[in-house]
Amino acid sequence: MEAIKKVGKLAILSIGVVGEAVGREVLNELKNLDIKPLTDIVESLVSGRRSLEEWCEIVAKPVDDAVAKTISEDGLQFVGGYLSFTFSDSSKKKVIIAYEVYFVDDQQNWTKQNARSETYADNFTQDALEEISSKGTVKFDVEE
């Protein structure tokens, strides 16, 4: 029985390696055809690259949690904010993902909450990187 488990794991590993190799081959062919949207989809599946919209979905939960915590613990009213993507430096090897959100209290005193993190540019689709490069900073609204 142990031999079957080992063979099964090896088979799954082999399928994964073959699948990745085939995926990369398909990706290279698509790049040669210059079919950008389809190329980005395959690239995302093969290498884990994500679009800006996908990154927004990933980051939305922690930002929403931080906003909810501030509202419940500090009694503040959420006003709005944004999520931004920008390169960390001129080498364009890392992208800064940051958010700023704003709150107001009963006396109309404003509070800003922000955080930032860096990740490798290789985690983004080519379209996402081109958009960040052309705009400098790409922003998305954070809404309640």
N, C-alpha and C positions, 0 to 999 in steps of 0.2 A: 504494500500500500504506500509506503514511504517513497518508493521508486516512482510510482505513478504521480505523486505530488510533485516530485522533483522534475519529472518529465513535463508535467502540466505547466509548472512555473517557467521552465525553459521554453516551452512552446509559446506561452504568452509573451515572454521576453523577445523571442524571435519574431513574433508577429509585430510587436511594437517597433523593433528595429527595422524590419522590412517595411512596415507602414510608413515610418519616418523617412526612410530612404526613397520610397516611391513618392511620398508627398513632396520631398525636396526636388525630385526629378520633375514632377508635374509643375512645381513652382518655377523651376528654371525655364521650362518650356513656356509657361504663361508669361514670364518676364520677357522672353524673346518675342512673344506676340503682342506685348504692350496692351494687355487687357487689365487695366489698373484695378477696378473694383473687384473683379474675380481674383486677381493676384493677391490683393490684400486679404481676402477671405481665406484663401488657401494658406497664405503666409501666417495668418493669425492661428489657424488650426495646427499648422506644423510647428511653428516656433514659439507660440504663445504671445505673438504680437497683438496688440489691441488698439482699436481706434480711440479717439478722444471721447466719443460717446460711451464706449465700453468702460473706459477709465472713470468717467463720471458715475456710471452705475456702481462701480466697485467702491468709489470713495463716498458715495451718497450716504450709505448706512452709518459709517462713523461720524460724518458731519451731522446727520440728522440726530444721532444719539447725543452728540455734544450740545446741540441746540436744545433738545428736549431736557437734558440734565440742567442746563443753565436756567431754562424757564421754570422748571419745578423746584430747583434748589434755591435760586436767587429771586424768584418772583418777577423776573424781567419779561418784557414783551419783545418778541422777535420782530425786527424791522426788515431785514434782508441781508444779502451778502453775495459773494461770488466765489467760484472755484476757478483757479487759474493754472495754466501750464506754460512754462517758459524754460529755455535752456539755462543750465547752471553757469555756463561760461562759453567762450568762443569756440571751444573744441566740439561742442554739441554732442558730447558723449553721455551726458546726464540731463534729465528733465526734472525740474522742480514742480511738484504738485503742491499747491497751497490753497488755503481757503481763508477768507475773512468774512465774519458774520457780525451783525450789529444788533444791539438790543437797547431798549430804553426803559427806564423805571418810571414810577408814578410822578416823580418830580421833573421828568423830562431830561434826566441825566443819561447820556449815551455811554454805552460800553461796547468795546470792540473785542472780539475773540478771534484768534488766528492760530494757524499751525501750518507747517510745511514739511515736506519730505522729498527726498531725491530718489530717483530710480534710473536705471540705465535706459538710454534712448533705444536700445535694441528691443525693449519691451513695447514699443509703439510701431504702428504700421507706417509705411512710407508716407502715405497721405497725411497722417497726423503730424509727422515730423516736418513735412513741407509746409503745413499750415502754421505750425509754431514758428518755423524759420521765417516765413514771409510776414507774419503779423507781429513777431517779437513776443507777444503774450496773447494767449487765447483764453478768454473768460466765458464762464457759464454762470448764470444767475442761480443763487441758492434761494429757494422759496420755501415758505412754511407748508 
